[in-house]
Amino acid sequence: KEEFIEKERKIRIGHPSGIMEVKINLRKQKNNWLVEKAVVGRTARIIMDGIAYVPLSKLKR
C-alpha cells in the first residue's frame, strides 16, 4: 500500500514459537517494493537462578 512509502512500520510475523515484531522501512521503486531496513529484536530473560528460598516452617524435620 502507498502509506508504507519511506516510513518505518512494525509488522508481526508468525513462526512456530509464537509471533515476533519486525520494524521495516519500505520504499516503492518503479513497480516493486524495496525493503530498505528490517530490524528484529529478541530477548531472553532469566526466570530462575538455581536458588530456592524456602521458609523453615515449610521444611519437614
PyMOL commands that place a pseudoatom at each C-alpha (Angstrom):
pseudoatom trace, name=CA, resn=LYS, resi=1, chain=A, elem=C, hetatm=0, pos=[0.000, 0.000, 0.000]
pseudoatom trace, name=CA, resn=GLU, resi=2, chain=A, elem=C, hetatm=0, pos=[1.117, 3.548, -0.673]
pseudoatom trace, name=CA, resn=GLU, resi=3, chain=A, elem=C, hetatm=0, pos=[1.051, 4.571, 3.007]
pseudoatom trace, name=CA, resn=PHE, resi=4, chain=A, elem=C, hetatm=0, pos=[4.133, 2.404, 3.624]
pseudoatom trace, name=CA, resn=ILE, resi=5, chain=A, elem=C, hetatm=0, pos=[6.366, 4.564, 1.444]
pseudoatom trace, name=CA, resn=GLU, resi=6, chain=A, elem=C, hetatm=0, pos=[9.505, 5.738, 3.286]
pseudoatom trace, name=CA, resn=LYS, resi=7, chain=A, elem=C, hetatm=0, pos=[8.067, 5.222, 6.762]
pseudoatom trace, name=CA, resn=GLU, resi=8, chain=A, elem=C, hetatm=0, pos=[9.185, 2.892, 9.489]
pseudoatom trace, name=CA, resn=ARG, resi=9, chain=A, elem=C, hetatm=0, pos=[6.431, 0.422, 10.288]
pseudoatom trace, name=CA, resn=LYS, resi=10, chain=A, elem=C, hetatm=0, pos=[6.060, -2.541, 12.590]
pseudoatom trace, name=CA, resn=ILE, resi=11, chain=A, elem=C, hetatm=0, pos=[4.802, -5.820, 11.216]
pseudoatom trace, name=CA, resn=ARG, resi=12, chain=A, elem=C, hetatm=0, pos=[4.124, -9.069, 13.040]
pseudoatom trace, name=CA, resn=ILE, resi=13, chain=A, elem=C, hetatm=0, pos=[5.376, -12.387, 11.703]
pseudoatom trace, name=CA, resn=GLY, resi=14, chain=A, elem=C, hetatm=0, pos=[4.065, -15.722, 12.944]
pseudoatom trace, name=CA, resn=HIS, resi=15, chain=A, elem=C, hetatm=0, pos=[6.533, -18.566, 13.488]
pseudoatom trace, name=CA, resn=PRO, resi=16, chain=A, elem=C, hetatm=0, pos=[6.433, -21.953, 15.287]
pseudoatom trace, name=CA, resn=SER, resi=17, chain=A, elem=C, hetatm=0, pos=[7.319, -20.427, 18.686]
pseudoatom trace, name=CA, resn=GLY, resi=18, chain=A, elem=C, hetatm=0, pos=[4.840, -17.549, 18.505]
pseudoatom trace, name=CA, resn=ILE, resi=19, chain=A, elem=C, hetatm=0, pos=[4.786, -14.090, 16.978]
pseudoatom trace, name=CA, resn=MET, resi=20, chain=A, elem=C, hetatm=0, pos=[7.681, -11.677, 16.552]
pseudoatom trace, name=CA, resn=GLU, resi=21, chain=A, elem=C, hetatm=0, pos=[7.607, -7.988, 15.763]
pseudoatom trace, name=CA, resn=VAL, resi=22, chain=A, elem=C, hetatm=0, pos=[9.764, -6.665, 12.917]
pseudoatom trace, name=CA, resn=LYS, resi=23, chain=A, elem=C, hetatm=0, pos=[10.444, -2.995, 12.163]
pseudoatom trace, name=CA, resn=ILE, resi=24, chain=A, elem=C, hetatm=0, pos=[10.666, -2.320, 8.443]
pseudoatom trace, name=CA, resn=ASN, resi=25, chain=A, elem=C, hetatm=0, pos=[11.313, 0.581, 6.087]
pseudoatom trace, name=CA, resn=LEU, resi=26, chain=A, elem=C, hetatm=0, pos=[9.741, 0.138, 2.648]
pseudoatom trace, name=CA, resn=ARG, resi=27, chain=A, elem=C, hetatm=0, pos=[10.076, 2.246, -0.452]
pseudoatom trace, name=CA, resn=LYS, resi=28, chain=A, elem=C, hetatm=0, pos=[8.336, 1.862, -3.780]
pseudoatom trace, name=CA, resn=GLN, resi=29, chain=A, elem=C, hetatm=0, pos=[10.808, 1.643, -6.644]
pseudoatom trace, name=CA, resn=LYS, resi=30, chain=A, elem=C, hetatm=0, pos=[9.128, 1.583, -10.053]
pseudoatom trace, name=CA, resn=ASN, resi=31, chain=A, elem=C, hetatm=0, pos=[6.611, -1.278, -9.783]
pseudoatom trace, name=CA, resn=ASN, resi=32, chain=A, elem=C, hetatm=0, pos=[8.316, -3.073, -6.882]
pseudoatom trace, name=CA, resn=TRP, resi=33, chain=A, elem=C, hetatm=0, pos=[8.637, -2.626, -3.132]
pseudoatom trace, name=CA, resn=LEU, resi=34, chain=A, elem=C, hetatm=0, pos=[12.164, -2.303, -1.763]
pseudoatom trace, name=CA, resn=VAL, resi=35, chain=A, elem=C, hetatm=0, pos=[12.878, -3.227, 1.847]
pseudoatom trace, name=CA, resn=GLU, resi=36, chain=A, elem=C, hetatm=0, pos=[15.456, -0.671, 2.929]
pseudoatom trace, name=CA, resn=LYS, resi=37, chain=A, elem=C, hetatm=0, pos=[15.711, -1.841, 6.512]
pseudoatom trace, name=CA, resn=ALA, resi=38, chain=A, elem=C, hetatm=0, pos=[14.421, -4.702, 8.654]
pseudoatom trace, name=CA, resn=VAL, resi=39, chain=A, elem=C, hetatm=0, pos=[15.094, -4.888, 12.394]
pseudoatom trace, name=CA, resn=VAL, resi=40, chain=A, elem=C, hetatm=0, pos=[14.364, -7.925, 14.540]
pseudoatom trace, name=CA, resn=GLY, resi=41, chain=A, elem=C, hetatm=0, pos=[14.897, -7.910, 18.284]
pseudoatom trace, name=CA, resn=ARG, resi=42, chain=A, elem=C, hetatm=0, pos=[14.979, -10.919, 20.509]
pseudoatom trace, name=CA, resn=THR, resi=43, chain=A, elem=C, hetatm=0, pos=[15.397, -11.128, 24.243]
pseudoatom trace, name=CA, resn=ALA, resi=44, chain=A, elem=C, hetatm=0, pos=[15.925, -13.892, 26.725]
pseudoatom trace, name=CA, resn=ARG, resi=45, chain=A, elem=C, hetatm=0, pos=[15.281, -13.202, 30.358]
pseudoatom trace, name=CA, resn=ILE, resi=46, chain=A, elem=C, hetatm=0, pos=[16.378, -15.219, 33.332]
pseudoatom trace, name=CA, resn=ILE, resi=47, chain=A, elem=C, hetatm=0, pos=[13.448, -16.750, 35.148]
pseudoatom trace, name=CA, resn=MET, resi=48, chain=A, elem=C, hetatm=0, pos=[15.483, -18.856, 37.604]
pseudoatom trace, name=CA, resn=ASP, resi=49, chain=A, elem=C, hetatm=0, pos=[18.983, -18.698, 39.010]
pseudoatom trace, name=CA, resn=GLY, resi=50, chain=A, elem=C, hetatm=0, pos=[19.126, -22.067, 40.748]
pseudoatom trace, name=CA, resn=ILE, resi=51, chain=A, elem=C, hetatm=0, pos=[18.415, -20.828, 44.290]
pseudoatom trace, name=CA, resn=ALA, resi=52, chain=A, elem=C, hetatm=0, pos=[15.173, -21.586, 46.094]
pseudoatom trace, name=CA, resn=TYR, resi=53, chain=A, elem=C, hetatm=0, pos=[14.296, -19.786, 49.313]
pseudoatom trace, name=CA, resn=VAL, resi=54, chain=A, elem=C, hetatm=0, pos=[12.079, -21.982, 51.474]
pseudoatom trace, name=CA, resn=PRO, resi=55, chain=A, elem=C, hetatm=0, pos=[10.831, -20.841, 54.888]
pseudoatom trace, name=CA, resn=LEU, resi=56, chain=A, elem=C, hetatm=0, pos=[11.993, -23.073, 57.749]
pseudoatom trace, name=CA, resn=SER, resi=57, chain=A, elem=C, hetatm=0, pos=[8.359, -23.591, 58.719]
pseudoatom trace, name=CA, resn=LYS, resi=58, chain=A, elem=C, hetatm=0, pos=[7.804, -25.423, 55.420]
pseudoatom trace, name=CA, resn=LEU, resi=59, chain=A, elem=C, hetatm=0, pos=[10.668, -27.890, 55.880]
pseudoatom trace, name=CA, resn=LYS, resi=60, chain=A, elem=C, hetatm=0, pos=[9.878, -31.309, 57.377]
pseudoatom trace, name=CA, resn=ARG, resi=61, chain=A, elem=C, hetatm=0, pos=[12.112, -32.408, 60.210]
for i in range(1, 61): cmd.bond("trace and resi %d" % i, "trace and resi %d" % (i + 1))
show_as sticks, trace
zoom trace
